[in-house]
Amino acid sequence: MDTTPALEIKNLHKTYGKKKVVAVDGISLTLPRGAFLGLLGPNGAGKSTLINCIVGVNKITSGSIKTFGFDVEKDYRESRKTLGVAPQEFNVDIFSKVSSTLDYVAGYYGLRKEKREKRVEELLDQFGLQEHKDKVFSELSGGLKRRVVLARALVHVPEFLILDEPTAGVDVELRRELWSYLQELSRAGKTILLTSHYLEEVELLADRFAFIDGGKIVAAGSKEKMLAGGKKLEDVYLELTGKNKV
């Protein structure tokens, strides 16, 4: 059995500009295959910067990141194939039809026509998008846009799914549907990294947590360890990020 971690971050630093503004400050983190991590922290803590470094959007200042043993900079193509990313912002061609968006990304990852068409149909069914497949992205409601972005992240069947606020702006019914689907993916052995300000969903879904504040990991551990003694995730979060007196 391959024990190579799904994610291995070593002494990661990321600074911006000539003034070297620090966004990520010496983060080290290892995530085993099949883990479901809740990455938590206040706005500006460094969560999005960390994710952007993992997926290759941001150039690393120093340190290293590997996904399934592939260096995210030296082995970019191989690393990127292991990842499915659903960003908080809708970085989608707003004039593209739903089916075309999924088909394009599937083609980008090398799925041949027959397999690509089958996969797109599976996802349209899975996310209740069949009746919307010929609509352009700009015509969709916020909830439907979230479905498309998540379906797009999964189109090439990645082993590691990164979700940045995946349920922001969606209604309660869809949120619960997405929870169920993410639990299904987790049971199937997918590795998942989730950021969310809905702490109840992180507490429900994740099996481990990492808390980031000021660009540093201030605590990390299993759900069992972090919530020992009947603690609630919200209380632990406020204690660790220093916001409990606000």
Buried (B, 14 or more C-beta within 10 A) or exposed (E): EEEEBBBBBBEBBBBEEEEEEBBBBBBEBEBBBBBBBBBBBBEEBBBBBBBBBBBBEBEBBEBBBBBBBBBBBEBEEBBBBBBBBBBBEBEBEEEBBBBBBBBBBBBEBEBEEEEBBEBBBBBBEBBEBEEBBEBBBEBBEEBBBBBBBBBBBBBBEBBBBBBBBBBEEBEEEBBBBBBEBBBEBBEEEBBBBBBBEBBEBBBBBBBBBBBBBBBBBBBBEEBEEBBEEEEEBEEBBBEBBEEEEE
